[in-house]
Amino acid sequence: MRTELGQCSDLGFHGAEAIHEALQARQVEPLPSVRTIHRILERRGALDGRRRIRRPPPPPGWHLPEVASKRRELDSFDVVEGLVIKGGPQIEVLNGISLHGGLPASWPMEASVTAKIVVASLIEHWRAFGLPGYAQFDNDTTFQGPHAHPDVVGRVSRLCLSLGVVPVFVVPHEFGFQSTIENYNGTWQAKVWARFEHGSLPDLQGHSQRYVTALRRHRGDRIESAPQRRAFPKHWRLDLQARPRGRIIYLRRTSAAGAVGVLGRSFEVDPHWLNRLVRVEVDLDGNKILIYRLRRREPQDQPLLKELYHHIKNRKFSE
């Protein structure tokens, strides 16, 4: 009946409803329902539509092989803005969360979050819990440094590099890479900010600290099973004038011309890899930039697309 309707029907309809109407017109008994006809067609593979193939999502931290394989931990940090205590000051919150362990941290404050505040908060957090392998941020100037000049290595990046932590800056407006910290931002606002009435900043800080402490206790087993964190060096001191050493990683999307923008510069990658994800690793010790291809469908396949020579001059850091 489906074949006959497809070839001879004036309308050309040959789905379950059209077959049901044709069988009913011929007084077929017993007459199957439309749903039964649809199930028969589906079982025989005789439907025109095709179901969307839903591929499994890539593993957490797939863009960093050491993180995806759980050899290194990743700490993500972000700022929640636009909170105002009634009759009081405007509030901003620096939040942090680890990828595998779910180790949280929150710093509500009255002043705007600056690079100096981020550095002090990260030192406090890492002294208490140890150093991760990677620290991930968005591309805000607070984290990355000013964008007015090329080859700028900001204060937060210099802190990470001096401690052997690789700073990672994710793609702007890209789904997925910041989902862990964004979820924690939403949870903190629901469980702390919206749950209580805060009369002052110390009141808010107290609620936040109790929540973070309880959450750490609740996730104790998960935190213990996460990749091991390195001990904070005892006699370490931050020297912002020292030449940065190590790696800085940028997750970027190539342009329509196959170029990528990092460090305030544009680098040609591949004319055949347009508007696609790449991982750009700036090797400060080797004076080179390594660009790797990224695909969510094949998260483990990350071939090297291009290697470039690039030397960053050691300029005096403006305090």
C-alpha positions in Angstrom: 0.0 0.0 0.0 2.9 2.4 0.8 4.5 1.7 -2.6 1.2 2.0 -4.4 0.4 5.3 -2.8 3.9 6.6 -3.5 3.5 5.8 -7.2 -0.2 6.4 -7.9 -1.6 8.8 -5.3 -2.5 12.2 -6.6 -1.2 13.9 -3.5 1.8 11.6 -3.2 1.2 11.1 0.5 2.3 7.6 1.6 2.8 7.8 5.4 1.0 6.0 8.2 -2.1 8.2 8.1 -2.4 8.0 4.3 -2.1 4.2 4.4 -4.8 4.0 7.2 -7.2 6.1 5.1 -6.6 4.0 2.0 -7.1 0.7 3.9 -10.3 2.2 5.6 -11.6 3.1 2.1 -11.1 -0.4 1.0 -12.9 -1.7 4.1 -10.0 -3.8 5.3 -10.9 -5.8 8.4 -9.4 -5.8 10.9 -8.1 -2.3 10.4 -4.8 -1.5 12.1 -4.5 1.8 13.9 -2.3 4.6 12.6 0.2 4.0 15.4 0.4 0.3 14.5 1.0 1.1 10.9 3.7 3.5 11.9 5.4 0.9 14.1 5.4 -1.6 11.2 6.9 0.9 8.8 9.5 1.8 11.4 10.4 -1.8 12.1 10.9 -2.4 8.4 13.0 0.7 7.9 10.4 2.1 5.5 10.2 5.7 6.9 11.5 8.7 4.9 12.8 10.6 7.9 16.0 9.7 9.6 16.6 10.0 13.3 19.4 12.3 14.4 22.5 10.5 15.3 23.5 11.5 18.9 27.1 11.0 19.4 28.5 10.6 22.9 30.0 13.8 24.3 33.7 14.1 24.6 35.2 13.4 28.0 35.6 16.3 30.5 38.7 18.3 29.7 39.1 16.6 26.3 40.9 19.7 24.9 43.8 19.0 27.2 45.1 15.4 26.9 46.6 15.3 30.3 43.4 16.5 31.9 41.2 14.1 29.9 43.3 11.1 30.9 43.1 12.3 34.6 46.8 12.7 34.9 46.4 16.4 35.8 43.8 18.5 37.5 42.2 21.6 36.0 41.0 24.6 38.1 38.6 26.9 36.4 37.9 30.5 37.6 35.3 33.1 36.7 33.7 36.2 38.0 30.0 36.8 38.9 29.0 40.4 38.5 26.0 42.6 39.0 25.0 41.6 42.5 23.7 44.3 44.8 22.9 44.1 48.5 19.7 46.1 49.2 20.8 49.5 50.6 24.4 48.4 50.4 27.3 48.0 48.0 27.6 46.3 44.7 29.1 42.8 44.9 31.3 40.8 42.7 32.3 37.2 43.3 35.4 35.3 42.2 34.5 31.6 41.9 36.7 28.6 41.3 36.1 24.9 40.8 38.3 21.9 40.0 37.2 19.7 37.1 37.7 16.2 38.4 37.5 16.8 42.2 34.8 19.4 42.2 36.9 21.4 44.8 35.0 24.8 45.2 36.2 28.3 46.2 34.4 31.6 46.4 35.5 35.1 47.3 32.6 37.7 47.5 33.9 41.2 47.6 32.7 44.8 47.4 35.3 46.1 45.0 35.6 45.0 41.4 37.7 41.9 40.9 41.1 43.0 39.7 44.1 41.0 38.6 45.8 41.7 41.9 42.8 40.3 43.8 42.8 37.2 41.5 46.5 36.7 42.2 46.1 37.0 46.0 43.0 34.7 46.0 44.7 32.0 43.9 47.8 32.0 46.1 45.5 31.6 49.2 43.6 28.8 47.6 46.6 26.9 46.2 48.6 27.2 49.4 45.7 25.5 51.2 44.9 22.7 48.6 48.0 22.4 46.3 48.7 23.3 42.7 46.7 21.9 39.8 48.3 21.1 36.4 46.2 23.7 34.6 44.2 26.9 35.5 41.5 27.9 33.0 40.0 31.4 32.5 38.0 33.3 30.0 39.5 36.1 27.9 38.7 39.0 30.2 41.5 41.4 30.7 41.4 40.7 34.4 42.8 37.2 33.7 44.5 37.5 30.4 46.0 41.0 30.7 45.5 44.1 28.5 44.8 43.6 24.8 46.1 47.0 23.6 49.6 45.7 22.8 50.9 42.4 21.3 52.8 39.7 23.3 51.4 40.8 26.7 51.7 38.2 29.5 49.5 39.4 32.3 49.8 39.3 36.0 47.6 36.2 36.5 49.5 34.3 33.7 52.9 35.2 35.3 51.6 33.9 38.7 50.6 30.6 37.1 53.8 30.2 35.1 56.0 31.0 38.1 54.3 28.1 40.0 54.5 25.6 37.1 50.7 25.8 36.4 49.7 26.1 32.7 47.3 29.0 32.1 44.5 28.2 29.6 42.3 30.8 27.9 39.2 29.4 26.3 37.4 30.4 23.1 35.1 33.4 23.5 31.3 32.5 23.3 32.1 28.8 22.9 29.8 26.2 24.5 31.1 23.5 26.8 34.6 24.6 27.8 33.5 26.7 30.7 30.4 24.6 31.7 31.9 23.4 35.0 32.6 26.9 36.4 29.3 28.3 34.9 27.4 25.5 36.6 29.1 26.4 39.9 28.3 30.1 39.4 24.6 29.2 39.0 24.7 26.9 42.0 26.4 29.5 44.2 23.8 32.1 43.3 20.9 29.7 44.0 22.3 28.2 47.3 23.9 31.4 48.7 22.9 34.6 47.1 19.2 33.9 46.5 18.6 31.6 49.5 19.3 34.1 52.2 18.7 37.8 52.9 22.1 39.5 53.3 22.3 42.6 55.4 26.0 43.3 54.7 29.0 42.1 52.9 30.4 40.2 56.0 27.0 38.5 56.3 27.2 37.3 52.7 30.8 36.2 53.1 29.8 34.2 56.1 27.0 32.4 54.3 29.3 31.8 51.3 32.1 30.3 53.4 29.8 28.0 55.3 28.4 26.8 52.0 31.8 26.2 50.4 33.0 24.4 53.5 29.9 22.1 53.6 30.3 21.4 49.8 33.9 20.5 50.3 32.9 18.1 53.1 30.1 16.6 51.0 32.5 16.0 48.1 35.3 14.6 50.2 35.6 11.3 48.5 35.5 12.9 45.0 38.2 15.4 46.0 40.4 12.7 47.4 40.1 10.5 44.3 41.0 13.4 41.9 44.4 13.7 40.3 47.1 14.5 42.9 47.9 18.2 43.3 51.5 19.4 43.7 52.6 21.0 47.0 52.9 24.7 47.1 56.6 25.7 47.2 57.6 26.8 50.7 60.1 29.6 49.8 58.3 30.8 46.6 58.0 34.5 45.9 56.3 36.1 43.0 58.6 38.1 40.8 56.6 39.9 38.1 59.8 41.2 36.4 61.2 37.7 35.8 61.0 36.4 32.3 57.9 34.1 31.9 58.8 30.5 31.4 56.6 27.5 30.5 53.5 27.2 28.3 50.4 29.3 27.8 47.5 27.6 26.0 44.8 29.4 24.0 41.7 27.6 22.7 40.6 29.4 19.5 38.5 29.1 16.4 40.2 29.8 13.1 38.9 32.6 10.9 37.3 32.3 7.4 40.8 32.6 6.0 42.2 29.9 8.2 44.1 32.2 10.6 44.0 32.4 14.4 44.5 35.3 16.7 46.5 35.0 19.9 48.8 37.4 21.8 47.4 40.3 19.9 48.7 38.9 16.6 47.3 36.9 13.7 48.9 33.6 12.6 48.1 31.6 9.5 47.1 28.0 10.3 45.6 26.1 7.5 43.6 27.3 4.5 41.5 24.0 4.7 40.8 24.3 8.4 38.3 27.2 8.4 36.1 28.3 11.4 37.3 25.2 13.3 38.7 24.7 16.8 42.4 24.6 17.5 44.6 24.5 20.6 47.4 27.0 20.4 50.4 26.3 22.7 52.8 29.1 23.2 56.2 27.6 24.3 58.0 30.5 26.0 61.2 28.4 26.5 61.4 27.1 23.0 60.3 30.3 21.3 57.7 28.5 19.3 53.9 28.2 18.8 52.3 24.8 18.3 48.8 24.7 16.8 46.8 21.5 17.2 43.5 20.5 15.5 40.5 19.9 17.8 37.3 18.0 16.9 34.6 17.1 19.4 33.6 14.1 17.2 37.2 12.7 17.5 38.4 14.1 20.9 41.5 11.9 21.0 42.7 12.8 17.5 44.6 16.1 17.9 47.3 16.3 15.2 49.8 19.1 14.9 48.7 21.5 12.2 51.5 24.0 12.3 54.7 25.0 14.2 55.8 28.6 14.2 58.8 30.4 15.5 57.8 33.3 17.8 59.9 35.1 20.4 58.4 37.2 23.1 60.7 39.9 24.3 61.1 40.3 28.1 59.7 43.8 28.7 59.5 45.4 32.1 56.2 44.6 33.8 54.2 47.6 34.8 53.1 47.2 38.4 
